[in-house]
Amino acid sequence: MRFTAWLVLLGTLLLWSGNWIVARAVRDEIAPGIATAGRLLIVLAILLPFVFQGLAKKLSLLKKKDWLVLWALGFTGGGLHLALQWLGLHYTTATSGILYLSTSPIFILLMAAPLAAERIGVRQWLGVLISFSGVATIATKGEFGLLSFNLGDLMALASMMMWAGYTVFLRVRRDPLSTAELIVLICALGLVFMTPWVVWEIVYNPRLELSREGALGVLYSAIGSMLLAYAGWSYVVTRLGAARAGVTMHLMPAMGVALAALFLGEYPRWFHFAGIALILTGVALSSLRPAAPLTREQ
């Protein structure tokens, strides 16, 4: 069972890494808010016929606390975080944007302790520090004086902060919804939060035409990085824990560099390999379980 969870986690991270590459490639083909709302509608169209009857019965069983957590999940993971990601990639490269994924475990560690009552060990903090050193090495090309943040960088960081909240709220939910039912509800609630953004784009965005490339990008985002990846992430978090699963997101910058080289022609150099080595070292260290405290025999 543990091996299956790690295998699902690997596939999930690969799908999400690819989403950054796709979003960067089609950034001029579709508006970020329209793309995000489009993927939510696609997922709803696919899943709703299968879960509608069961979901309708369970909605009346949800308590006030369940709804608070679900609304929080819809806000943090239902769309806004992806819209920020897609918009940010208009101002920064896919390689730069995906590097900031390694800030997500920092936010998860800070949120998991008070919200999910998860124990955060010294080795986890040390692993995050080592991994972030790897990210800094890649971001600065080995010259740390070059580190800077533009608008796209800040949007990527905001997206990761929201995703950290989504991960922790997944851990604290106690509702009776299945994974498919949860995804449907998150998409529906996410559309509520995305409505003002989409309205603004319809009114003020001069480019709303949908090209073939833009449509394919939305389909990948809907089916790959949301439908399949969200299901995988929910499965992993419930079995490995929010903090433990979160630190493995350091793998995504490594995957992103490889995908960027393959599809965007951004070939890695020495600082990429050095940074990836540090990232993987940090992930391995952070994934170790904290040692159980010793007890004296009575």
C-alpha positions as CSV (number, residue, x, y, z in Angstrom):
1,M,0.0,0.0,0.0
2,R,2.8,2.4,0.8
3,F,4.6,1.6,-2.5
4,T,1.3,2.4,-4.4
5,A,1.0,5.7,-2.6
6,W,4.5,6.8,-3.6
7,L,3.9,5.6,-7.2
8,V,0.7,7.6,-7.4
9,L,2.5,10.6,-5.9
10,L,5.2,10.4,-8.7
11,G,2.6,10.4,-11.4
12,T,0.7,13.3,-9.8
13,L,3.8,15.5,-9.6
14,L,4.6,14.7,-13.2
15,L,1.2,15.8,-14.4
16,W,1.4,19.0,-12.4
17,S,4.9,19.8,-13.7
18,G,3.6,19.4,-17.2
19,N,0.9,21.9,-16.5
20,W,3.4,24.7,-16.0
21,I,5.0,23.9,-19.4
22,V,1.6,23.8,-21.2
23,A,0.5,27.1,-19.5
24,R,3.7,28.8,-20.6
25,A,3.4,27.5,-24.2
26,V,-0.3,28.6,-24.7
27,R,-0.1,31.8,-22.6
28,D,-1.0,34.0,-25.6
29,E,-3.7,31.7,-26.9
30,I,-6.3,32.0,-24.0
31,A,-6.9,34.3,-21.1
32,P,-6.0,32.8,-17.7
33,G,-9.4,33.2,-16.1
34,I,-11.2,31.7,-19.1
35,A,-8.7,28.8,-19.1
36,T,-9.2,28.1,-15.4
37,A,-13.0,28.3,-15.6
38,G,-13.0,26.1,-18.7
39,R,-11.1,23.3,-17.0
40,L,-13.5,23.4,-14.1
41,L,-16.4,23.1,-16.4
42,I,-14.8,20.2,-18.3
43,V,-14.2,18.3,-15.1
44,L,-17.7,18.9,-13.9
45,A,-19.1,17.7,-17.3
46,I,-17.1,14.5,-17.0
47,L,-17.7,13.6,-13.4
48,L,-21.1,15.1,-12.5
49,P,-23.2,12.4,-14.3
50,F,-21.5,9.7,-12.3
51,V,-21.7,11.2,-8.9
52,F,-24.8,13.4,-9.0
53,Q,-27.2,11.0,-7.3
54,G,-24.8,10.0,-4.5
55,L,-23.6,13.6,-4.0
56,A,-27.2,14.9,-3.7
57,K,-27.9,12.5,-0.9
58,K,-24.7,13.3,1.0
59,L,-25.1,17.1,0.9
60,S,-27.8,17.0,3.6
61,L,-25.5,15.1,5.8
62,L,-22.8,17.8,5.8
63,K,-22.3,19.7,9.0
64,K,-21.4,23.4,9.3
65,K,-17.7,22.5,9.9
66,D,-17.7,20.3,6.8
67,W,-19.0,23.2,4.7
68,L,-16.4,25.6,6.1
69,V,-13.6,23.2,5.1
70,L,-15.2,22.6,1.7
71,W,-15.5,26.3,1.0
72,A,-11.9,26.7,2.1
73,L,-10.9,23.9,-0.3
74,G,-12.9,25.6,-3.1
75,F,-11.1,28.9,-2.5
76,T,-7.6,27.5,-2.2
77,G,-7.7,24.7,-4.7
78,G,-10.7,25.2,-6.8
79,G,-9.3,27.6,-9.4
80,L,-7.7,30.8,-8.1
81,H,-4.3,29.2,-7.5
82,L,-4.2,27.9,-11.1
83,A,-5.4,31.3,-12.5
84,L,-2.6,33.0,-10.6
85,Q,-0.2,30.4,-12.1
86,W,-1.4,30.9,-15.6
87,L,-1.4,34.7,-15.3
88,G,2.1,34.7,-13.7
89,L,3.5,32.8,-16.6
90,H,2.8,35.9,-18.8
91,Y,5.6,37.6,-16.8
92,T,8.1,34.9,-16.0
93,T,9.3,31.7,-17.6
94,A,8.0,28.2,-16.9
95,T,11.4,27.3,-15.5
96,S,11.5,30.2,-13.1
97,G,7.8,29.7,-12.1
98,I,8.1,26.0,-11.4
99,L,11.2,26.6,-9.2
100,Y,9.0,28.4,-6.6
101,L,7.1,25.2,-6.1
102,S,9.6,24.4,-3.4
103,T,8.3,27.2,-1.3
104,S,5.0,25.3,-0.9
105,P,6.3,22.8,1.7
106,I,7.4,25.8,3.9
107,F,3.8,27.1,4.0
108,I,2.5,23.5,4.5
109,L,4.8,23.0,7.5
110,L,3.6,26.2,9.0
111,M,-0.1,25.4,8.5
112,A,0.0,21.7,9.2
113,A,1.0,22.0,12.9
114,P,-1.9,24.2,14.1
115,L,-4.6,22.9,11.6
116,A,-3.8,19.2,11.2
117,A,-1.9,18.6,14.5
118,E,1.0,17.1,12.5
119,R,4.4,16.8,14.2
120,I,7.0,18.7,12.4
121,G,10.5,17.3,13.0
122,V,13.9,19.0,12.9
123,R,14.9,16.7,9.9
124,Q,11.9,18.0,7.9
125,W,12.9,21.6,8.5
126,L,16.5,20.8,7.6
127,G,15.3,19.0,4.4
128,V,13.3,22.0,3.4
129,L,16.3,24.3,3.9
130,I,18.5,22.0,1.8
131,S,15.9,21.8,-1.0
132,F,15.5,25.6,-1.0
133,S,19.2,25.9,-1.4
134,G,18.9,23.8,-4.5
135,V,16.1,26.0,-5.8
136,A,18.2,29.1,-5.2
137,T,21.1,27.6,-7.0
138,I,19.0,27.0,-10.1
139,A,17.2,30.4,-9.9
140,T,20.4,32.4,-9.7
141,K,22.4,30.2,-12.1
142,G,24.9,29.7,-9.3
143,E,25.2,33.5,-8.7
144,F,23.1,34.3,-5.7
145,G,23.3,38.0,-6.3
146,L,21.0,37.6,-9.3
147,L,17.9,36.5,-7.2
148,S,15.0,38.8,-7.8
149,F,11.2,38.6,-8.0
150,N,9.1,40.1,-10.7
151,L,5.3,40.2,-10.9
152,G,5.2,36.6,-12.3
153,D,7.4,35.4,-9.5
154,L,5.1,36.9,-6.8
155,M,2.0,35.3,-8.5
156,A,3.7,31.9,-8.5
157,L,4.5,32.3,-4.8
158,A,0.9,33.3,-4.1
159,S,-0.3,30.3,-6.0
160,M,1.9,28.0,-3.9
161,M,0.7,29.6,-0.7
162,M,-2.9,28.8,-1.7
163,W,-2.0,25.3,-2.7
164,A,-0.4,24.7,0.7
165,G,-3.7,25.7,2.4
166,Y,-5.5,23.3,0.1
167,T,-3.2,20.5,1.1
168,V,-3.7,21.1,4.8
169,F,-7.5,21.5,4.5
170,L,-7.6,18.1,2.7
171,R,-6.0,16.6,5.8
172,V,-8.5,18.0,8.3
173,R,-11.7,17.3,6.3
174,R,-14.1,14.7,7.9
175,D,-17.0,14.7,5.4
176,P,-18.4,11.5,3.9
177,L,-17.7,12.5,0.2
178,S,-15.8,10.2,-2.1
179,T,-12.8,11.5,-4.1
180,A,-14.9,12.1,-7.2
181,E,-17.7,13.8,-5.2
182,L,-15.2,16.0,-3.5
183,I,-13.6,17.0,-6.8
184,V,-17.0,17.9,-8.2
185,L,-17.9,20.1,-5.2
186,I,-14.5,21.8,-5.3
187,C,-14.9,22.6,-9.0
188,A,-18.4,24.0,-8.3
189,L,-17.2,26.1,-5.4
190,G,-14.1,27.1,-7.4
191,L,-16.4,28.5,-10.2
192,V,-18.1,30.7,-7.6
193,F,-14.7,32.3,-6.7
194,M,-13.6,32.5,-10.3
195,T,-16.8,34.3,-11.5
196,P,-15.5,37.9,-10.8
197,W,-12.2,37.2,-12.6
198,V,-14.0,35.7,-15.6
199,V,-16.4,38.6,-15.8
200,W,-13.5,41.1,-15.7
201,E,-11.8,39.2,-18.6
202,I,-15.0,39.2,-20.7
203,V,-15.4,42.9,-20.2
204,Y,-11.8,44.1,-20.4
205,N,-9.7,41.4,-22.2
206,P,-9.4,42.2,-25.9
207,R,-8.4,38.6,-26.8
208,L,-11.0,36.0,-26.1
209,E,-10.7,33.8,-29.2
210,L,-10.1,30.2,-28.5
211,S,-7.4,28.7,-30.7
212,R,-6.7,25.0,-31.1
213,E,-3.5,25.2,-29.0
214,G,-5.5,27.0,-26.3
215,A,-8.2,24.4,-26.3
216,L,-5.7,21.6,-26.0
217,G,-4.0,23.4,-23.2
218,V,-7.2,23.6,-21.3
219,L,-8.0,20.0,-21.9
220,Y,-4.7,18.9,-20.5
221,S,-5.1,21.2,-17.5
222,A,-8.6,19.8,-16.9
223,I,-8.1,16.1,-17.4
224,G,-4.4,15.7,-16.6
225,S,-3.5,18.2,-13.9
226,M,-6.9,18.4,-12.2
227,L,-9.0,15.3,-12.8
228,L,-6.2,12.8,-12.5
229,A,-3.8,14.7,-10.4
230,Y,-6.3,15.9,-7.8
231,A,-7.6,12.4,-7.3
232,G,-4.0,11.2,-6.9
233,W,-3.1,14.0,-4.5
234,S,-6.2,13.3,-2.3
235,Y,-5.2,9.6,-2.2
236,V,-1.6,10.5,-1.3
237,V,-2.4,13.1,1.4
238,T,-4.7,10.7,3.3
239,R,-2.1,8.0,3.4
240,L,1.2,9.9,3.8
241,G,0.0,13.1,5.6
242,A,0.0,16.7,4.4
243,A,3.5,17.6,5.6
244,R,5.2,14.5,4.3
245,A,3.5,14.6,0.9
246,G,4.0,18.3,0.7
247,V,7.8,18.2,0.9
248,T,8.0,15.9,-2.1
249,M,6.8,18.8,-4.3
250,H,10.5,19.7,-4.4
251,L,10.6,17.0,-7.1
252,M,8.5,19.1,-9.4
253,P,11.3,21.7,-10.2
254,A,13.5,18.8,-11.3
255,M,10.7,17.4,-13.5
256,G,9.9,20.9,-14.8
257,V,13.5,21.5,-15.9
258,A,13.5,18.2,-17.8
259,L,10.2,19.0,-19.4
260,A,11.2,22.5,-20.3
261,A,14.3,21.2,-22.0
262,L,12.2,18.7,-24.0
263,F,9.3,20.9,-25.0
264,L,10.6,24.5,-24.7
265,G,14.2,24.1,-25.7
266,E,15.6,25.2,-22.3
267,Y,18.5,22.9,-21.8
268,P,19.9,22.3,-18.3
269,R,23.4,23.5,-17.3
270,W,25.7,22.7,-14.4
271,F,23.7,24.7,-11.9
272,H,20.5,22.8,-12.8
273,F,22.2,19.5,-11.9
274,A,23.7,20.9,-8.7
275,G,20.3,22.4,-7.7
276,I,18.4,19.2,-8.5
277,A,20.9,17.2,-6.4
278,L,20.3,19.4,-3.4
279,I,16.5,19.3,-4.0
280,L,16.4,15.5,-4.1
281,T,18.6,15.3,-1.0
282,G,16.3,17.6,0.9
283,V,13.2,15.6,-0.2
284,A,14.8,12.4,1.0
285,L,15.7,13.9,4.4
286,S,12.3,15.5,4.8
287,S,10.4,12.3,4.0
288,L,11.9,10.4,6.9
289,R,9.5,9.9,9.8
290,P,10.4,11.7,13.1
291,A,11.9,9.2,15.6
292,A,9.5,8.1,18.2
293,P,10.3,9.4,21.7
294,L,11.9,6.9,24.1
295,T,9.9,6.0,27.2
296,R,11.3,4.7,30.5
297,E,10.3,1.3,31.7
298,Q,8.1,1.5,34.9
